């Protein structure tokens, strides 16, 4: 029988901050109930990312509970290394499972909650406990997608040099070779079997098919997409649109026979699926950023001068890629160049996934620029053996001899140089010339009011004069070359780095941050920053998407095509937000301005309405109320489970 105050063990995948932020948010909802339940959070994610819920009473326990997908940079996946990580974890799975089963018994847990960690579901089954899976995707689908025939090609040939290793790795353009399904399937099956042990599925917004629950959508996950375009098939979209209440579900899995007393005892409740509201961290209640005072306090903490605090005069771009590495746009071509290229610029090496951020920018051996490597040398660096480049790296384009640089590239000790930005979470981005037209915004606003309406997906107060994409692109193309920001009315706030990392002492001012760029403190509360923003630039992930949707902040994103979760998040943005895709080439060229301007234009009216209502305190409690209602349902379900178990 469940305790009066149920004890929950909440397993959280350590793959990304999105899992941690929503787990922390829901744990807070549980802890706001009376009587207050006990909540343990179990994860390999660092303790500090759960600070909100820990301060509310949650107990944190570090444990290695799931494998991770390996990303050389924020939006690329290393299939081979991810496959190796999975194999290694599954070799240790049974030992870890027994440790978790014993721990669940030790704390007298009443229920296991799991955010995408399949081992949590297995542990619940082994301990004879109910398990609720709270997620928008599962990792059986993610690992299965490593077999997709769609190949993730780099936008630009790019060398990556590790300071701790004299050999060039060129990780970012190692051929993207699919893992054969025959090799993946036995491993993916083990993950799938873990999820089958869950009894309740709580579907978060932005979900994709969950094959361990719904019978009519099966693995392998590449079968859900058109392999040539990497887009969802129409029948899969139809499945996602229909109500989960009509799903035909797989039957429950009996309790594990590791406990002989459970062998003949059926589970007391049938499996079920419910849809959840948006689980998201809310902006601060005190000193709300929607008020002039709260906004000024936040911006002042970042170092933004007071004359740039007025949202009617200054627009804010937040740049956040989740904690890896980024680059500055190249100089604009001269006015005499009639056909400027937006992809022709000098590039610096990026950062390999296995070195620290500080190490990546501490100097190191000089490496020849990619443009000086012969085809056979490139292939040799990639896999150690020379071979025909056209057979293995069909997308690589080697510049002709006349474009060869005279000096080899060195690793920059700064996060900003005269030519590049190195922002956490992404590869280097070129830094364009600061010369930009000063009237792009006004020209666009004045000239587009009569253009056709484009429905950008907001649920309320949609703009009545949103311009067509084609006209917008034509205007931008005529007015501007590569630019980080649309015009001088914009500033940018970069997340994840310290000011010291941007510029070394004694460095030239020109080598530091571009004009209008500021660095947010590492402990900045992202929901406040996102709410204050006019546009956010980053990668597609649940944490960022949910906070943008909640705050009505338009989102410019760089795609991660090998993450199958992305398909559900795109659908969520299409329905409830504004999402503009920025190509990798444009991101790395520092050509962000057009996409930022477009996103702002499409979402500006809804954002203005949100700010006005929130400043009056309207709608700020909606997410908390929805979260509390979901928490009550989970507590009631847990008590019903144990009550039914006692009665049977």
C-alpha positions, 0 to 999 in steps of 0.5 A, a space after each residue: 500500500 502506498 504511503 500517505 505521502 508517496 515516495 517517487 524516484 524520478 529517473 532523468 536522462 543525462 543526455 541534455 539539459 532539456 530533460 533536466 529542466 522539465 524533470 525539475 519543473 515537474 518535481 516542483 509541481 509534485 512538491 507543491 502538493 499537500 501532503 507533500 510527497 518525497 521526490 528523489 531525482 536520479 540522473 547523471 546530469 549535474 546537480 546544479 541543473 536541478 537547483 529549482 526542485 532541490 530548493 523545493 525539497 527534492 533529493 538528488 542522487 547521481 547515477 549512470 543510468 543511460 547511454 548518450 548520443 555522441 555529438 562532435 558539435 551541437 547539431 551533428 551526431 557521430 553514429 559510430 561513437 554513439 553505437 559504441 557508447 550504447 554497446 558499452 552501456 548495455 554490457 553493464 546494464 544488468 549490474 546497474 539494474 540490480 543496484 537500482 532495484 536494491 536502492 528502490 527497495 531501500 528507500 521504500 519507493 511507491 512509484 518510479 517516474 522516468 524521463 526517457 531513461 529506459 533503465 528506470 522502467 526496468 528497475 521499477 519492474 524488477 522492484 515490483 513498482 508502477 512506472 510512469 514514463 514522462 517524455 516526448 520521445 524514447 531512445 529506442 527511436 533515437 538509436 534506431 535512427 542511426 540506421 537512416 539512409 539520410 546522410 548528414 553532410 557538413 555545410 563546409 569542410 572544416 578541420 577540428 584540431 584537439 590541443 591534446 592530440 597532435 593528429 588532425 581528427 576532421 571529425 566534423 566531416 568524417 563520412 556519415 555512414 549509417 549503422 546497419 539495422 541488423 547490427 542496431 536491432 538487437 541493441 535497440 530491442 533491449 531499450 524497447 523492452 525496458 520501455 515496455 515495462 512502463 505502465 503509464 505514458 504521459 506524453 509531453 507536447 512535441 512528441 513523436 511515436 512511442 513504439 513501446 506503447 502504441 501498436 500501430 507504429 513500429 520500429 525501426 524509426 527510419 521507416 517513419 520518414 521519407 529517406 530522401 527528404 528526412 521528413 515525416 510520412 503523412 501516415 505518421 503525422 496523422 498518427 501524431 494528430 489523433 488523440 492518444 486515447 484511441 491508441 491500441 496499446 501493447 499489453 503490460 509486462 508482468 513483474 520481473 521474475 527476480 522476485 518470486 513473490 511477484 511471478 504470478 501476480 498480475 499488474 492491477 491496472 491496465 496500461 494507459 496514455 495521457 497527454 500532458 501540458 507543456 512542462 516548462 520552467 516559468 519566468 521568475 515570479 518576483 521582479 518579473 522581466 515583463 515589468 520595466 524594473 524586472 527587465 532592467 534588473 536582468 539586463 543590468 546584470 548582463 552589462 547592458 547599459 540602461 539606454 538599451 533597456 527599452 523594448 520599444 527601442 532595442 530588440 534582443 537576440 539570445 544565442 544559446 546552443 546548450 554548452 559545446 562550442 561557436 564561430 565570427 561572419 567574414 568581411 563583407 565583399 566589396 561593393 564592386 563585387 556584383 555576385 558576393 558569395 555568402 560561404 566564402 570566408 576564413 574558418 578556424 578549427 572547431 572543438 572536439 567533443 572530448 576536450 574541455 571548453 578551456 582546453 579547446 581554446 588554449 592554443 596547440 599545434 598549428 595545423 594546415 588549413 583544409 584548403 591546402 590539403 590534397 584529396 588523398 591527405 584528407 582521406 588519410 586524416 579521416 580514416 588513416 588510409 588514402 583512397 579515392 575522395 569521390 568514393 568516400 567524401 562526395 560532398 567535399 569541395 576543395 578550392 583551386 590552388 589560387 585560393 590557397 591561404 598563405 598561412 596555416 591556421 592556429 587554435 585561437 585562445 579567444 572566443 572571439 577573434 577579428 574573423 570568428 565567434 566561438 560560442 558554446 554549443 556550436 561550431 565557429 561562426 564567421 564574423 562579418 564586417 560591422 557595416 550594415 544598412 541602418 534602415 532594413 527594419 523600417 524599409 521592411 515594415 513600411 513596404 510589406 504591410 500590403 503583402 499576403 498573409 502568412 499564418 505563422 501558427 500562434 494560437 491567439 492574435 495572429 498578425 494580419 499583415 505578415 509578409 510572404 517569405 519570398 518577398 522578404 527574402 528578395 528584400 533582404 538579398 538586395 539590401 544586405 550581405 552577411 550580418 549577425 544582427 538585422 541592424 543597429 537596433 538589435 543587441 545579442 546576448 550569448 549564453 554559456 561563456 564567461 567574459 574572460 573567454 571572449 577576450 584575453 587581457 591586453 587583447 585588441 578591442 577588435 578581437 573581442 565581442 562584436 558591437 552590440 554583443 553581451 555575455 550572460 552570466 553562467 548562472 543566468 535563469 534562462 526562462 527570464 532571459 528567453 522571456 525578455 528576448 525578441 528572438 532566440 537562436 539555437 538548436 532544436 531541443 525540448 527545453 529551448 522550444 518549450 520556453 520559447 513557446 511559453 514566452 511567445 519568443 520566435 525561435 531561429 534554429 539550426 537543424 539536427 537531422 539525425 535526431 528523430 525527436 526533432 520532427 515532433 518539435 518542428 510540429 510543436 513550433 508550427 502549431 504553437 510558436 514561430 520557428 525559422 530554420 537557419 541553414 548550417 552554411 548561413 549560421 557558420 557564415 555569420 549570416 544570421 540577420 535575415 532569419 532573425 529579422 524574419 522570425 521577429 516579424 512573424 512573431 512580433 505581434 503575439 510577443 507584444 501581446 504576451 508582454 502586455 498581458 504578463 506585465 499586468 500579471 495575466 496568464 502567468 499562473 497558467 503553466 503552474 496550474 496545469 503542472 499541479 493538475 498533472 502532479 495530482 493525477 500522477 499521485 492519484 494514479 499511484 494511490 489507485 495502483 497500490 489500492 487496487 493491488 491491495 484489494 486484488 
